[in-house]
Each structure stands twice: as C-alpha cells, then as structure tokens.
Amino acid sequence: MASTSRGDALALPRVQCPNHPDAILVEDYRAGDMICPECGLVVGDRVIDVGSEWRTFSNEKALKDPSRVGDAQNPLLNGGDLTTMISKGTGAASFDEFGNSKYQNRRTMSSSDRAMLNAFKEISTMADRINLPRNIIDRTNNLFKQVYEQKSLKGRANDAIASACLYIACRQEGVPRTFKEICAVSRISKKEIGRCFKLILKALETSVDLITTGDFMSRFCSNLGLPKQVQMAATYIARKAVELDLVPGRSPISVAAAAIYMASQASAEKKTQKEIGDIAGVADVTIRQSYRLIYPRAAELFPPDFKFDTPVDKLPQL
C-alpha cells in the first residue's frame, strides 16, 4: 500500500513505504513496480517507462531511424508541423505494375512555410556566428513571421528581411549590434539592411530605443582586453562628453571609440586607433575627428578617482 506524506493540500503525493518512509524505492522496469529495498513491499505499480519506445540493434543502425515521432512542433509554421510524410518504399509491394509508387504524400510543405523555415535557419546561423542567445533568435523569428505574413516588404530578399529583424531584435532585447556586425555575418549589404530596417519599423508600427555609448562600451573594451578601470573611465568620458554637448551629430559608436582611445592613452594599457577601429567597426579618421572634439576639455572628462599613467597634458594631440 502506498502512503502519502502529510503537508500542503496542493503538494503532489509522494509514493513511499508505510513501514520505511525514508527508504529509497527501487524501480523494476520490466514489471513496472516500485519496491521497498528494506522489506520488499511493492508500494507502486504501473510505472510509466519514460525510455525509448524501441530497441536498436547493431545491424539496424545504418538502415533506418526506429523513431515513430517527428520533429518538435514549430508554432511559427502554419501547419504546426502536424503532417505525415510517407517515405519511399523499397520492396516490390510498394509499387504498382507500372513502377509507380502506391503511397504518395498528399500534403507537402507549403511554399510559405518552406520560405519561413529557410529564413529561420539563416537567422539561427547568423545568431550563432555572433554568439547571440536563444531569446533573441525567438524574437527575430517572430518579427520575421509578422513581416512575412503582412507581405508589406514584397520584393525584398528574405535574407535582407531576416538580417534587419535580427538587428531590431538585438536593439529591443537591450544588446544592440552595429549594422556592420550584422552585415559581417550575412550576405546582405549594409545599405539594404538599413532600408529593410526602416520599412519593418514602419510596417509593424513599432520602435526601438535609441542606442547610447554605454550599449557598446563593455563589449568593445572586453574584446580589446582592457581592464575594468579603463572601461569605467571610457564610459565616464563618453557620458560626460554627451552631457557637455561636445560631440553633436556624432554616432554613439564613434564617440565610444574616441572615449576608449582617450582612456587607454591615459592608462598603462595603450591601444592604437587601428586596434580600436577594427573592434568598433569605425575608420581611424572617424575616431580622430571625435577625439579632436573632446580633447580640449579632457581634464573635465576623466573620473576623479582615475589613476593616470600618462597625464592629461601629455595625451596625444591628433
């Protein structure tokens, strides 16, 4: 007899031996019983076997897949993947006297589902290349499905739409990537991704938060191998430069690159413009232009507790 532990009314009943409640029960998978190892009492029967539903033998591995279930259900596809695909027959009974297959697939995947499935694979490949988590892939897939079903971007390549959706998803999830980073993992030009980005925002009537220098700072500094002190100083410099309106009209990426250059030059971990430009995806001349705007007031931009390796008056004048 099985007894249940006392407790909350909402708690699930626990199968245990009434004579030895602390004993760890042994499962007999063949008989489907749960047995107490202390006294041998059968305290539970009809245990569900959660193992595989088949047995695989060594000589059958290469012939066929014994599984009788399909892929996991994909709610983004119209059919919900609830379709049955009949494989090609191999014996004589599978064909008629004319050599035609007796059993044919009456329903195949629609062209729209096929297009979406290919786009989802492309999105997953792009996201893997830049190490994006699963939640961003799911958001990108949902965005692509909405755009595809609206047919508002008819005539645009699905790869371009997928790249733009990935860019939007990154912005909405608070981990923005630059157009150049998305362009580097896709086969689409930066200009085409930018066009699709604007069209998607208009079609879905949605918006994204404005990017700031802080969105990229930690990633850029980490890729450059800069210590925490330099990263904090660069973040402070960039924020202060924006507050003092020293960089009007400059993109946050170029301001972040210039702030990293200034902070690194003042520390022992010096980085060149080219090293920073390669990581941030901006040209050397762009970094120099932003740096010249903030250099005259460099003394006001550094945090009070920053430990200088190179004094402010010795910083490079570009």
C-alpha positions in Angstrom: 0.0 0.0 0.0 1.3 3.5 -0.9 1.0 6.2 1.7 1.4 9.9 1.0 3.4 12.4 3.0 1.4 15.0 5.0 1.8 18.6 4.1 0.2 21.1 1.9 -3.0 20.3 0.2 -1.5 21.5 -3.1 1.6 19.3 -2.7 1.9 16.3 -5.0 1.5 12.9 -3.3 4.8 11.1 -2.6 5.0 7.4 -3.0 6.7 5.8 -0.1 6.8 2.6 2.0 4.5 2.9 5.1 7.0 0.9 7.2 10.2 2.6 5.9 9.2 6.1 4.7 12.9 7.2 4.3 13.9 4.2 2.1 14.8 5.0 -1.5 12.4 2.8 -3.6 13.8 0.6 -6.3 12.1 0.6 -9.7 11.5 -2.7 -11.6 11.2 -1.5 -15.1 10.2 -4.9 -16.5 7.3 -5.4 -14.2 6.6 -1.7 -13.7 6.7 -1.9 -9.9 8.3 0.3 -7.2 9.7 -1.9 -4.4 10.9 -1.1 -0.9 14.5 -2.4 -0.6 14.1 -2.8 3.2 11.1 -5.1 3.3 10.4 -6.0 -0.3 6.9 -4.4 -0.3 5.5 -3.4 -3.7 4.4 0.2 -3.0 3.6 1.2 -6.6 2.7 -0.5 -9.8 2.1 0.5 -13.4 5.1 2.8 -13.5 5.4 4.6 -16.8 8.5 3.9 -18.7 10.0 7.2 -20.0 12.7 5.5 -22.0 12.8 5.0 -25.8 9.9 3.1 -27.4 12.2 0.8 -29.4 15.2 -1.3 -29.2 18.1 -0.6 -31.6 20.3 -3.5 -32.7 23.8 -3.0 -34.1 22.9 -4.3 -37.6 19.9 -1.9 -37.9 21.6 1.4 -37.1 22.5 2.3 -40.7 19.2 1.2 -42.2 16.5 3.4 -40.8 15.5 5.5 -37.8 13.3 3.5 -35.5 11.7 6.6 -34.0 8.0 7.0 -34.9 7.8 10.7 -34.0 8.7 13.7 -36.0 10.5 17.0 -35.2 9.4 19.2 -32.3 6.3 21.3 -33.1 7.1 24.7 -34.5 4.3 27.2 -33.6 5.6 29.7 -36.2 4.6 27.5 -39.1 1.1 27.5 -40.4 0.5 23.7 -40.3 2.0 23.4 -36.8 4.2 20.6 -38.3 1.2 18.2 -37.8 1.9 16.5 -41.1 2.8 12.9 -42.1 5.5 12.2 -44.6 5.5 8.8 -46.2 8.9 7.6 -47.1 9.8 5.9 -50.4 9.1 2.2 -50.4 11.9 -0.3 -51.1 10.0 -3.6 -51.6 8.0 -4.8 -54.6 4.7 -4.3 -52.7 5.3 -0.5 -52.7 5.0 -0.2 -56.4 2.2 -1.0 -59.0 2.7 -2.9 -62.2 3.8 0.3 -64.0 6.5 1.0 -61.4 4.7 4.0 -59.8 4.7 4.3 -56.0 1.5 3.2 -54.5 1.7 5.5 -51.5 2.2 9.2 -52.1 2.4 12.3 -49.9 -1.0 14.0 -50.4 0.2 17.1 -48.5 3.6 18.6 -48.7 5.0 21.7 -47.0 3.6 24.9 -48.5 5.9 27.4 -50.2 5.3 30.0 -47.5 6.3 27.5 -44.7 9.3 26.5 -46.7 10.4 30.1 -47.1 10.0 30.8 -43.4 11.8 27.6 -42.5 14.8 28.7 -44.7 14.7 32.2 -43.1 14.7 30.7 -39.6 17.7 28.6 -40.4 19.5 31.7 -41.8 18.6 33.6 -38.6 19.9 30.8 -36.4 23.2 30.6 -38.4 23.8 34.4 -38.2 23.0 34.5 -34.4 25.4 31.6 -33.8 28.2 33.4 -35.6 28.0 36.4 -33.2 27.1 34.3 -30.1 23.5 35.6 -29.6 21.3 33.8 -27.0 18.1 31.8 -27.8 15.7 34.6 -26.7 17.0 36.9 -29.4 16.6 34.2 -32.1 13.0 33.6 -31.0 12.2 37.3 -31.1 13.8 37.5 -34.6 11.7 34.6 -35.8 8.5 36.2 -34.5 9.4 39.5 -36.2 10.1 37.8 -39.5 6.8 35.9 -39.4 4.9 39.1 -38.8 6.6 40.9 -41.7 6.3 37.9 -44.0 2.6 37.4 -43.3 1.8 41.1 -43.8 3.5 41.0 -47.2 4.5 44.6 -46.7 8.0 44.1 -47.9 7.2 42.2 -51.0 10.0 42.2 -53.5 12.7 42.4 -50.8 15.0 39.4 -50.3 14.1 37.2 -47.3 17.8 37.2 -46.2 17.7 41.0 -46.1 14.5 41.0 -44.0 15.9 38.3 -41.7 19.1 40.4 -41.2 17.1 43.5 -40.4 14.8 41.6 -38.0 17.9 40.3 -36.2 19.2 43.9 -35.8 15.8 45.0 -34.4 15.6 42.1 -32.0 19.1 42.9 -30.7 18.0 46.5 -30.1 14.7 45.5 -28.4 16.5 43.0 -26.1 19.0 45.6 -24.9 22.1 44.0 -26.6 22.4 46.1 -29.7 24.8 45.2 -32.5 26.0 47.6 -35.2 24.9 47.4 -38.8 28.5 46.3 -39.7 28.4 43.4 -37.3 25.1 42.1 -38.7 26.4 42.7 -42.3 29.6 40.7 -41.5 27.6 37.5 -40.7 25.1 37.9 -43.5 25.3 38.0 -47.3 23.5 41.4 -47.5 24.9 44.9 -47.9 24.7 47.4 -45.0 22.6 49.7 -47.2 20.0 47.0 -47.9 19.8 46.0 -44.2 19.3 49.7 -43.3 16.4 50.1 -45.9 14.7 46.9 -44.6 15.1 48.1 -41.0 13.2 51.4 -41.7 10.5 49.6 -43.7 9.9 47.0 -41.0 9.6 49.6 -38.2 7.0 51.4 -40.4 5.1 48.2 -41.3 4.9 46.8 -37.8 4.3 50.3 -36.3 7.0 49.6 -33.7 10.0 51.4 -32.4 13.4 50.7 -30.9 15.2 52.6 -28.1 18.0 54.9 -29.1 21.4 53.4 -28.8 23.9 55.0 -26.4 27.7 54.8 -25.9 27.1 52.5 -22.9 25.5 49.9 -25.0 28.8 49.0 -26.8 31.4 50.1 -24.2 31.7 46.8 -22.2 31.8 44.6 -25.3 34.4 46.8 -27.1 36.7 47.0 -24.0 36.3 43.3 -23.4 37.3 42.5 -27.0 40.3 44.8 -26.7 41.4 43.2 -23.4 41.2 46.4 -21.4 41.0 46.3 -17.6 37.9 47.3 -15.7 39.4 50.7 -14.6 39.9 51.7 -18.3 36.4 50.5 -19.2 34.8 52.6 -16.4 36.9 55.6 -17.4 35.9 55.3 -21.0 32.2 55.0 -20.1 32.5 58.1 -17.9 34.3 60.1 -20.6 31.7 59.2 -23.2 28.8 60.0 -20.9 30.3 63.3 -19.8 31.1 64.3 -23.5 27.4 63.8 -24.4 26.2 65.7 -21.3 28.5 68.7 -22.2 27.4 68.5 -25.8 30.9 68.2 -27.1 30.0 65.7 -29.9 26.9 66.9 -31.6 25.9 64.8 -34.6 28.4 62.1 -33.9 27.2 58.4 -33.7 27.4 56.7 -30.3 29.8 54.2 -31.8 32.4 56.8 -32.9 32.1 58.6 -29.5 32.6 55.3 -27.7 35.7 54.5 -29.8 37.2 58.0 -29.2 36.5 57.7 -25.4 38.2 54.3 -25.3 41.2 55.7 -27.2 41.5 58.6 -24.7 41.1 56.4 -21.6 43.6 53.8 -22.9 46.2 56.5 -23.8 46.0 57.9 -20.2 46.5 54.4 -18.8 49.2 51.8 -19.0 47.1 49.7 -21.4 47.5 51.8 -24.5 45.7 50.9 -27.7 46.1 52.4 -31.2 43.4 53.9 -33.3 43.6 51.0 -35.7 43.1 48.4 -33.0 40.1 50.2 -31.6 38.7 50.8 -35.1 38.9 47.1 -36.0 36.9 46.2 -33.0 34.3 49.0 -33.1 34.0 48.9 -36.9 34.8 52.5 -37.5 37.6 54.1 -39.6 40.7 55.7 -38.0 39.7 59.1 -39.3 36.3 58.9 -37.6 38.0 58.2 -34.3 40.3 61.1 -34.8 37.5 63.5 -35.6 35.6 62.6 -32.5 38.8 62.7 -30.4 39.6 66.2 -31.5 36.2 67.4 -30.3 36.6 66.0 -26.8 40.4 66.6 -26.4 40.2 70.4 -25.5 38.2 69.6 -22.3 39.9 66.3 -21.5 40.7 67.3 -17.9 36.9 67.6 -17.2 36.0 64.3 -18.7 38.0 61.8 -16.6 36.5 60.4 -13.3 38.0 61.9 -10.1 39.5 58.6 -8.9 41.2 57.7 -12.2 44.9 56.7 -11.8 46.8 58.4 -14.6 49.8 56.6 -16.2 50.1 59.5 -18.7 49.0 63.0 -17.5 46.2 64.8 -19.4 48.6 67.4 -20.8 50.7 64.6 -22.3 47.9 62.9 -24.2 48.4 62.8 -28.0 47.1 65.8 -30.0 45.8 64.4 -33.2 
